[in-house]
Amino acid sequence: MTNLSARNNILAKLKRQVAGTDYNNLPKESGFDYPKLSHQQQLEQFVAHLQNNHAQVIKTSRAQIAEVVGRELKSLNIDKLLYGKNSQYSEEIEALPTADMKCRVILQPFDFVVEGEAKQNLFDNTPAAITGSHSAIAATGTIVLWPTVDEPRTLSLVPPVHFVIVDANQLYADFTTLINEQQWHNKMPTNILLISGPSKTADIQQTLAYGAHGPKKLVVLLLDC
């Protein structure tokens, strides 16, 4: 009961502090001013950051998604791909040749609850997944994922290989520009993901290792750039 009362007191204090805040007239933040870049320069910056962080970037088009993903799966010797059934790019993904068409790729829609046997299968027998993205940030080479029921964050956090589709027209110069123009304070979900490369850690003996806390390989399909 004491912990509950303390939590309620903290929440009440926070609500009093933000009550009546005019988000359109907040003080201008000070700090680093990013250089003004053209859209093409921002694209080059975005790609360079991702590549420096060991992500693979493939420039392509929406019409070529199935072809590119199929080729990359073959090169990685992967025969199974997890995807969101009714997601942004599900139609293009479903154009991939499947096992029924005498090809090695098995498309697995994310239509199960992550528990029991399904959970074990997800962690042990799902080599790759593909998702769309919400937007991207040039200054840091960051991809913004806005998970939904059709495309939950599990797809981008669990399988060892993550394919992510990024629309070059949704590229923003920096994080501040992104959240201001999209007014995140009005509609931000609870589980946004910011991805700038494959999962990595140097916690153990300060040796950099990939894939410790998520995908060890990130393949970015950059559309219409």
Secondary structure, DSSP 8 states (H G I E B T S, - for coil): -HHHHHHHHHHHHHHHHHTT--GGG-----S-------HHHHHHHHHHHHHHTT-EEEEE-GGGHHHHHHHHHHHTT--EEEE-TTSTTHHHHTTS--GGGT-S-EEEE--S-SSHHHHHHHHHS--EEEE--SEEETTTTEEEE---SSS-THHHHSSSEEEEEEEGGGEESSHHHHHHHTTHHHH--S--EEE-SS-EE-TTTT--EESSSS-SEEEEEEE--
